[in-house]
């Protein structure tokens, strides 16, 4: 975790840039590369919806979110995709479950979650 979900891209392109995306995302966030997940959403577009990158992760401060987007936008722009919509879907550690248990309960002290 986190998940970076691309929509409207070709599989070969996403596969080719995945290593640099993972490396740079990891560098900016401090999340180990093995935890960064890249997915390609295969959707049927019914109207003129833009290419997009959804980033599902736990909240960070605004500066961190801004830095993440700048790095990803730069990579995509350098590869000919300057018009990609990039947005976050912020997850709550209280509502994210592994093995049937939340990563964090309301009474717990903050834990390091990535």
PyMOL commands that set and color helices and strands:
alter all, ss='L'
color gray80, all
select helices_A, chain A and resi 11-29+33-35+62-78
alter helices_A, ss='H'
color red, helices_A
select strands_A, chain A and resi 3-7+37-41+52-58+85-91+97-98+101-102
alter strands_A, ss='S'
color yellow, strands_A
deselect
rebuild
show_as cartoon
